[in-house]
Amino acid sequence: MKIALFSDVHANLPAFEAFLADVDKNKPDAIYCLGDLIGYNIWPNEVIAEVRKRGLAMLAGNHDLKTKGYAYELVTDDNRVYLNTLPAHIRLEFQLNSDHLNLVLAHGSTRSINEYVLEDLEENYVLEMMEEAKADILCIGHTHKPYHRIIGNNKHVVNIGSVGKPKDGNPQGCYVLLTIAESGSIKVEFKRFDYDLDKAVQAIINSLLPDDLADKLHKAY
């Protein structure tokens, strides 16, 4: 099974449209969003509308629950109701032959929507958290810095990066294709794509948002 995972669009419609075009070419069996559709740009409602039109499964990010500052006020009442009813986690259980494989999706971590699970976070802490969540594979967003880490007894931690606001020095959007084979083997592919960055940057400059957000978007930090 091939699963597309994306996160942290942050109201960047040009990036989201480019992501959709790229993911459609890869023909995943399922698509999940790990939160943060809004904030930092001017198109929150357009992004939410496309997510709802496609019926994409998603969970709440920390920005999705905010209402003041960084263009959160642009969100319509109907879309606000939608965001406020999103789940905190998504758990998928696979039965592969006689084995079980648990995939857990969270925004920050399974413990907190605001927690940063960075690549160098202490291994025992991460293993303990995954044991609590009964996760063999933990996929998160929030940091905007993609990585794939294997710890403990073949436990996988995957940060899927950011579609609309990368912070790893690469301004291209990022998402993950996760392939789970019948044997239980795991393949993680980080997909990068170009988009109309100038359009997204200019939208910030022409809005009431702080101009430094445009510089951060352009330099991806």
C-alpha positions as CSV (number, residue, x, y, z in Angstrom):
1,M,0.0,0.0,0.0
2,K,1.3,3.4,-1.0
3,I,0.3,6.3,1.3
4,A,0.9,10.0,0.7
5,L,1.4,12.1,3.8
6,F,1.6,15.9,3.8
7,S,1.6,18.6,6.4
8,D,2.0,22.3,7.1
9,V,0.5,23.9,4.0
10,H,0.1,27.2,5.9
11,A,-2.4,28.8,3.5
12,N,0.2,28.7,0.7
13,L,-2.2,28.0,-2.2
14,P,0.5,27.9,-5.0
15,A,2.5,25.3,-3.1
16,F,-0.7,23.3,-2.3
17,E,-1.8,23.2,-6.0
18,A,1.7,22.1,-7.0
19,F,1.6,19.4,-4.4
20,L,-1.8,18.1,-5.6
21,A,-0.5,17.9,-9.2
22,D,2.6,16.0,-8.1
23,V,0.8,13.6,-5.7
24,D,-1.8,12.8,-8.4
25,K,1.0,11.7,-10.7
26,N,2.2,9.3,-8.0
27,K,-1.3,7.7,-7.6
28,P,-1.2,6.8,-3.9
29,D,-3.8,4.5,-2.5
30,A,-4.5,7.0,0.3
31,I,-3.7,10.5,1.3
32,Y,-3.5,11.9,4.8
33,C,-2.8,15.4,6.0
34,L,-1.1,15.9,9.4
35,G,-2.4,19.4,10.0
36,D,-1.7,23.2,9.7
37,L,-3.6,24.2,6.7
38,I,-3.7,27.8,7.8
39,G,-1.6,30.7,9.0
40,Y,1.3,32.7,7.4
41,N,-0.4,33.4,4.0
42,I,-3.6,34.7,2.5
43,W,-5.4,31.6,1.1
44,P,-6.6,29.6,4.1
45,N,-10.2,29.2,2.8
46,E,-9.0,28.1,-0.7
47,V,-6.8,25.4,0.8
48,I,-9.5,24.2,3.2
49,A,-12.0,24.1,0.3
50,E,-9.9,21.8,-1.8
51,V,-9.1,19.5,1.1
52,R,-12.9,19.2,1.9
53,K,-13.8,18.9,-1.8
54,R,-11.4,15.9,-2.2
55,G,-12.5,14.4,1.1
56,L,-8.9,14.1,2.4
57,A,-8.5,12.6,5.8
58,M,-6.7,15.0,8.2
59,L,-5.9,15.8,11.7
60,A,-5.6,19.2,13.5
61,G,-2.3,21.1,13.6
62,N,-1.6,23.7,16.3
63,H,-2.2,26.6,13.8
64,D,-5.5,25.2,12.8
65,L,-6.8,25.8,16.3
66,K,-5.7,29.5,16.5
67,T,-8.0,32.4,15.7
68,K,-5.9,35.6,16.1
69,G,-2.8,36.8,14.2
70,Y,-1.0,35.6,11.1
71,A,-4.2,35.8,8.9
72,Y,-6.2,33.3,11.0
73,E,-9.0,35.8,11.0
74,L,-9.5,35.1,7.2
75,V,-11.0,31.7,8.0
76,T,-14.7,31.6,7.4
77,D,-17.1,30.5,10.2
78,D,-17.9,27.3,8.3
79,N,-14.3,26.4,7.8
80,R,-13.5,27.3,11.5
81,V,-16.1,24.7,12.6
82,Y,-14.4,22.2,10.3
83,L,-11.0,22.9,11.8
84,N,-12.2,22.7,15.4
85,T,-13.6,19.2,14.9
86,L,-10.5,17.6,13.4
87,P,-9.0,14.7,15.4
88,A,-5.7,14.9,17.3
89,H,-4.3,11.6,16.0
90,I,-5.0,9.1,13.3
91,R,-4.1,5.4,13.9
92,L,-4.0,2.8,11.2
93,E,-3.5,-0.9,12.0
94,F,-2.3,-3.3,9.3
95,Q,-2.6,-7.1,9.5
96,L,0.2,-8.4,7.3
97,N,0.1,-12.2,7.2
98,S,0.3,-13.1,10.9
99,D,1.9,-9.8,12.0
100,H,0.4,-6.5,13.0
101,L,1.8,-3.1,12.0
102,N,0.6,0.1,13.6
103,L,1.0,3.4,11.9
104,V,0.2,6.5,14.1
105,L,-0.1,10.0,12.6
106,A,0.2,13.1,14.8
107,H,1.0,16.8,14.2
108,G,3.6,17.6,16.9
109,S,3.7,14.3,18.8
110,T,1.3,11.8,20.3
111,R,1.7,13.7,23.6
112,S,1.2,17.2,22.5
113,I,0.2,19.1,19.3
114,N,2.9,21.6,20.0
115,E,5.8,19.2,20.8
116,Y,8.8,19.2,18.4
117,V,10.0,15.7,17.6
118,L,13.4,16.7,16.2
119,E,15.7,14.2,14.5
120,D,18.2,14.2,17.4
121,L,15.5,13.9,20.2
122,E,16.7,11.4,22.8
123,E,16.0,7.9,21.6
124,N,14.6,6.5,24.8
125,Y,12.2,9.3,25.1
126,V,10.9,8.7,21.6
127,L,10.7,5.0,22.1
128,E,8.7,5.5,25.3
129,M,6.3,7.8,23.5
130,M,5.9,5.3,20.7
131,E,5.2,2.5,23.2
132,E,2.5,4.6,24.8
133,A,0.9,5.1,21.4
134,K,1.5,1.4,20.3
135,A,3.2,2.8,17.2
136,D,5.6,0.8,15.0
137,I,5.7,3.8,12.6
138,L,5.2,7.4,13.9
139,C,4.7,10.1,11.3
140,I,4.7,13.7,12.4
141,G,5.0,17.3,11.0
142,H,5.2,20.6,12.9
143,T,9.0,21.1,12.6
144,H,9.0,21.6,8.8
145,K,12.2,19.6,8.7
146,P,12.0,16.2,7.0
147,Y,13.8,13.1,8.2
148,H,13.5,9.3,8.5
149,R,14.9,7.8,11.6
150,I,15.0,4.1,12.6
151,I,15.4,3.4,16.4
152,G,15.0,0.6,18.8
153,N,13.7,-2.7,17.4
154,N,13.0,-1.4,13.9
155,K,10.7,1.5,14.9
156,H,10.3,4.2,12.3
157,V,10.0,7.9,13.0
158,V,9.2,10.0,9.9
159,N,8.9,13.8,9.8
160,I,7.1,14.5,6.5
161,G,8.4,18.1,6.1
162,S,6.2,21.0,4.9
163,V,4.3,21.6,1.7
164,G,4.0,25.4,2.1
165,K,6.7,26.6,4.5
166,P,9.9,24.5,4.5
167,K,12.5,25.2,7.1
168,D,15.3,22.9,6.0
169,G,17.0,25.4,3.7
170,N,15.3,24.0,0.6
171,P,12.4,26.2,-0.6
172,Q,10.8,23.4,-2.5
173,G,7.7,21.9,-1.0
174,C,8.0,18.5,0.6
175,Y,5.8,15.5,1.3
176,V,6.3,11.7,1.9
177,L,5.2,8.6,0.0
178,L,5.2,5.7,2.5
179,T,5.0,2.2,1.0
180,I,4.1,-0.7,3.2
181,A,4.7,-4.1,1.6
182,E,2.9,-7.3,2.4
183,S,6.1,-8.6,4.0
184,G,6.0,-5.6,6.4
185,S,8.9,-3.8,4.9
186,I,8.8,0.0,4.9
187,K,9.9,2.4,2.1
188,V,10.0,6.1,2.8
189,E,10.3,8.5,-0.1
190,F,10.7,12.3,0.4
191,K,9.1,14.0,-2.6
192,R,10.2,17.6,-3.4
193,F,8.5,19.8,-5.9
194,D,8.7,23.3,-7.3
195,Y,5.9,25.8,-7.1
196,D,5.3,29.5,-7.9
197,L,7.4,30.8,-4.9
198,D,7.3,34.4,-6.1
199,K,3.5,34.4,-6.1
200,A,3.4,33.2,-2.5
201,V,6.1,35.7,-1.4
202,Q,4.4,38.6,-3.1
203,A,1.1,37.7,-1.5
204,I,2.7,38.1,1.9
205,I,4.3,41.4,1.0
206,N,1.0,42.8,-0.4
207,S,-0.9,41.8,2.8
208,L,-0.9,43.0,6.4
209,L,1.3,40.0,7.4
210,P,4.9,40.8,8.6
211,D,7.3,41.1,5.6
212,D,9.9,38.9,7.4
213,L,7.5,35.9,6.6
214,A,8.2,36.5,2.9
215,D,12.0,36.3,3.5
216,K,11.6,33.1,5.6
217,L,9.5,31.5,2.9
218,H,12.1,32.4,0.2
219,K,15.1,31.2,2.2
220,A,13.3,28.3,3.8
221,Y,14.3,28.9,7.5
